[in-house]
Amino acid sequence: MQIKADFVQENGLYTGFSVSGHDLAAADTGISVLCAAVSSAVELTCNTLTECFGVPEKAVKVHPAQDAHNQIAVRLPEPDPVQSKLIQGLLLHLTLLSEESGGALRVTVSGQ
């Protein structure tokens, strides 16, 4: 099992991201700390974009799955330098988590 986080950058600004997948729960607790950390960071970013910066809710797409391999995708309606920094913060956070995940979290950036 793996969590995948893909970020989009256009003309130096981050304009969106997609996170999908799942991590196996620890046998002793039944909880995946990695999944909880990624989910919390993504929810915080999405809520800040929509509720604080006024990004339309339709810019956030949630694709639920029965097997817990949900996908959430965000695409800004237009590039914005401040909103880009928020997405970049999520990228930094997930990159640091991926370094500690033993391959359970993969982070990529497309575009430039």
N, C-alpha and C positions, 0 to 999 in steps of 0.2 A: 504494500500500500504506500502511496505517496501523495503529498499535497503539492500542487503546482500553482505557482503565482507568476503570471505573465504581465509585464508592464509595457505600456506604449509611450514612446517619446517622439514628439514631432517638433522640429526646429528648436531643440533644446528644452522644450517644456513637456512635462509628463501630462498626458491627456486621458489616460485611462488605465485600467488594470482588470484582470480576471483571476479569480482564485477558485480552484476546484480540487476535489480529491478528499482523502481521508487518511488518518493515521491510526494504526492499531492501538487499541487501549492497553494499558498496562494490565498484566494478568492479575496482579494482587488487588488493584483498585477498580478496574473496569473503566478507567478514565484515561484519556490521552491529554496530557498536559500540553503537548504541541498543538493539538487541535483546538484546545481551549484558548491558547495564546493567540493563534492565528485568527480564530473566529472573533475574539474580542477586539483585536487590532483592526480587522476589516470592518466590523460593526461601528467602531469609533470613527473611522475614516468616513464611511458612508453617511453616518448620522451628522457628522460635522459638515460635510459637503452640502447635504440637503437642508439641514435645519439651521445652520449658522451662516453658510455662504449662499443659500438660495438656489443651489443647483436643482433643477427639476427632478422630482422623484423618478420620472421615466428614464433618467440617465442611469439609474441603478436597476439592473435586471437580475432577478433571483430565479434560478432554475433548480427547484427541489428534486431530489431523487429518493427513491424508496430505500436505496442501499446506503444512505448517508453520504454519498459522494456528490453533495450539492455543489452548485457553481454559482458564483456571484460575479457579475461583470459591471464595471462602471466605465462610462464614456462621457467625458465632459462635452457639453454642446459646443463649446468653443474654448480654445486654449486660454488659460488665465495664469499669470505668474504666481499668484498667491495660492490658488488651488493646486497648482503644479507642485509647490513646495510641500503641501500636505500629503500629496500622493508620493512624493520623494521620501518623506518621513516614513510612510508605510513601507516603501521599498527598503529603506535602511533597516528598519526594524525586522522585516522578514528575512533580509539577507543575514543579519546577525543570528537570528533563530536558525536559519538553514546551516550555518557553520557549526552549530551545536547539535544538529538533528541526525547526524549519521546517515544522511542521504534521504531522510523521510520528507524533506521539504526542498523543492527545486524552485529557484527564482531566476527568471529571464527577463531581459529588456529587449524590445524590438524597436526599430526606427532610430532616428537620431535627430 
